[in-house]
Amino acid sequence: MTSIRLSVLIMRISSIVILGLKTLHSWKSDPSFQKWFHPAGLLTVTDGKSRIIGNILGNLEKLDAKSGASSFTPKEISAKFDGIFSDMRLRPDDKLLINSSAGIAEAEKALSATIQACIDLGVKYAAAPVTRLIIEDNVCKGVQVKDGSTFSAENIIWSTGAATAKLTADSAPQ
């Protein structure tokens, strides 16, 4: 039973990583989102015993992702960046990951711009606290909001963030 659950978990994590990589590509290449993405890079430091950096790079390789991520020792990083990291208190066995393709996305501004673009195209937009998903034949057909009103549509976009799991569980058919 454990190996089946572990396999499912690994498949879900791989799906999430793939979705994340596709999203990153969209932030960088889609004119609708480019202005809201700011390349900043990412530096991750772990101790020599941790396998996380190797796991990250291995997963990216398995997915054939061109992420721009590379692993370095403290000595290599200091040499590569002309001593810029020489003041960091790193142990010789520490591992560093640099991902030059990472950045910061202004999601709220991008979402607002997307909502406005949809409204301009004639999409009906409503924002209200959702209390229940209306599920029929395992498909979300609409939502019920706090005041009891319901909204249904051919396509529904969830933008519930961290509340997704609770909302889904609370909406499960009894």
C-alpha positions as CSV (number, residue, x, y, z in Angstrom):
1,M,0.0,0.0,0.0
2,T,2.8,2.4,0.8
3,S,4.5,2.0,-2.5
4,I,1.3,2.7,-4.4
5,R,0.7,5.9,-2.4
6,L,4.4,6.9,-2.9
7,S,4.1,6.4,-6.6
8,V,0.9,8.5,-6.7
9,L,2.6,11.2,-4.7
10,I,5.7,11.2,-7.0
11,M,3.4,11.5,-10.0
12,R,1.5,14.4,-8.5
13,I,4.8,16.2,-7.6
14,S,6.1,15.6,-11.2
15,S,2.8,17.1,-12.5
16,I,3.1,20.1,-10.2
17,V,6.8,20.6,-11.3
18,I,5.8,20.3,-15.0
19,L,2.9,22.8,-14.4
20,G,5.3,25.2,-12.6
21,L,7.8,25.0,-15.5
22,K,5.0,25.7,-18.0
23,T,3.8,28.6,-15.9
24,L,7.4,30.0,-15.7
25,H,7.6,29.8,-19.5
26,S,4.3,31.7,-19.8
27,W,5.4,34.4,-17.4
28,K,8.6,34.9,-19.5
29,S,7.1,34.6,-23.0
30,D,3.4,35.6,-23.1
31,P,3.1,39.3,-23.8
32,S,0.1,39.4,-21.4
33,F,2.3,38.4,-18.5
34,Q,5.9,39.5,-19.4
35,K,5.6,42.9,-17.8
36,W,4.6,41.3,-14.5
37,F,7.7,39.0,-14.4
38,H,11.0,40.2,-13.1
39,P,14.1,37.9,-13.5
40,A,15.9,37.8,-10.2
41,G,17.6,34.4,-9.9
42,L,17.6,32.2,-6.9
43,L,20.3,31.0,-4.6
44,T,19.7,28.0,-2.4
45,V,22.3,26.8,0.2
46,T,22.3,23.4,1.9
47,D,24.7,21.6,4.1
48,G,26.8,18.8,2.6
49,K,24.5,16.1,4.0
50,S,21.4,17.2,2.3
51,R,20.4,15.6,-1.0
52,I,17.8,18.3,-1.9
53,I,19.9,20.0,-4.6
54,G,20.8,16.7,-6.2
55,N,17.1,15.7,-6.1
56,I,16.1,19.0,-7.7
57,L,18.6,18.8,-10.5
58,G,17.8,15.1,-11.0
59,N,14.1,15.8,-11.3
60,L,14.6,18.7,-13.7
61,E,16.8,16.4,-15.8
62,K,14.2,13.6,-15.8
63,L,11.7,16.2,-17.0
64,D,14.1,17.4,-19.7
65,A,13.6,20.9,-18.2
66,K,16.0,23.7,-19.3
67,S,15.8,25.5,-16.0
68,G,19.1,27.3,-15.8
69,A,19.8,25.6,-12.5
70,S,23.3,24.6,-11.6
71,S,25.0,23.2,-8.5
72,F,28.3,24.5,-7.0
73,T,30.6,24.0,-4.1
74,P,31.5,27.2,-2.1
75,K,34.9,27.3,-3.8
76,E,33.4,27.0,-7.3
77,I,30.8,29.7,-6.5
78,S,33.4,32.1,-5.2
79,A,35.5,31.6,-8.4
80,K,32.6,31.8,-10.8
81,F,31.3,35.1,-9.3
82,D,34.6,36.7,-8.7
83,G,34.5,36.4,-4.9
84,I,31.0,38.0,-4.5
85,F,30.0,35.2,-2.1
86,S,33.4,35.2,-0.2
87,D,31.9,36.9,2.8
88,M,29.3,34.1,3.3
89,R,30.0,31.7,6.1
90,L,30.0,28.5,4.1
91,R,31.5,25.2,5.0
92,P,33.6,23.4,2.4
93,D,31.0,20.6,2.1
94,D,28.0,23.0,1.7
95,K,26.2,22.8,-1.6
96,L,24.7,25.8,-3.5
97,L,22.1,25.8,-6.3
98,I,21.8,28.8,-8.5
99,N,18.8,29.1,-10.8
100,S,19.3,32.1,-13.1
101,S,15.9,31.6,-14.7
102,A,13.9,32.1,-11.5
103,G,12.2,35.4,-10.8
104,I,9.4,37.3,-9.1
105,A,5.9,37.5,-10.5
106,E,3.5,40.2,-9.6
107,A,0.6,37.8,-9.6
108,E,-2.0,40.2,-8.2
109,K,-1.4,42.7,-11.0
110,A,-1.3,40.0,-13.6
111,L,-4.6,38.6,-12.3
112,S,-6.2,42.0,-12.3
113,A,-5.1,42.6,-15.9
114,T,-6.4,39.2,-17.0
115,I,-9.7,39.8,-15.4
116,Q,-10.0,43.2,-17.1
117,A,-9.1,41.6,-20.5
118,C,-11.8,39.0,-20.0
119,I,-14.4,41.6,-19.1
120,D,-13.4,43.6,-22.2
121,L,-14.1,40.4,-24.2
122,G,-17.6,40.1,-22.7
123,V,-16.9,37.6,-20.0
124,K,-19.2,38.0,-17.0
125,Y,-17.0,38.3,-13.9
126,A,-18.2,37.9,-10.3
127,A,-16.2,37.9,-7.1
128,A,-17.7,36.5,-3.9
129,P,-16.7,34.2,-1.0
130,V,-17.3,30.7,-2.3
131,T,-18.7,28.3,0.2
132,R,-19.4,25.2,-2.0
133,L,-18.5,23.8,-5.4
134,I,-21.4,22.4,-7.3
135,I,-20.2,19.1,-8.6
136,E,-22.1,17.0,-11.1
137,D,-20.7,13.8,-12.6
138,N,-17.3,14.6,-11.1
139,V,-17.2,18.0,-12.9
140,C,-17.5,21.4,-11.3
141,K,-20.6,23.0,-12.9
142,G,-20.8,26.0,-10.6
143,V,-20.3,27.6,-7.2
144,Q,-22.5,28.6,-4.3
145,V,-21.4,31.8,-2.5
146,K,-21.7,33.1,1.0
147,D,-25.1,34.8,0.5
148,G,-26.6,31.5,-0.9
149,S,-26.6,32.6,-4.6
150,T,-25.3,30.1,-7.1
151,F,-23.3,30.7,-10.3
152,S,-22.9,28.2,-13.1
153,A,-20.9,28.3,-16.2
154,E,-19.5,26.2,-19.0
155,N,-16.0,27.0,-17.7
156,I,-15.1,27.9,-14.2
157,I,-11.7,29.2,-13.2
158,W,-10.7,28.5,-9.6
159,S,-8.5,31.1,-8.0
160,T,-8.7,29.8,-4.5
161,G,-5.0,29.4,-3.6
162,A,-4.3,27.7,-0.3
163,A,-8.1,27.3,0.3
164,T,-8.5,24.8,-2.6
165,A,-8.0,21.6,-0.6
166,K,-10.6,22.6,2.1
167,L,-13.1,23.9,-0.4
168,T,-12.8,20.7,-2.4
169,A,-13.2,18.5,0.7
170,D,-16.1,20.6,1.9
171,S,-17.8,20.2,-1.5
172,A,-17.4,16.5,-1.9
173,P,-20.7,14.6,-2.5
174,Q,-22.0,13.0,0.7
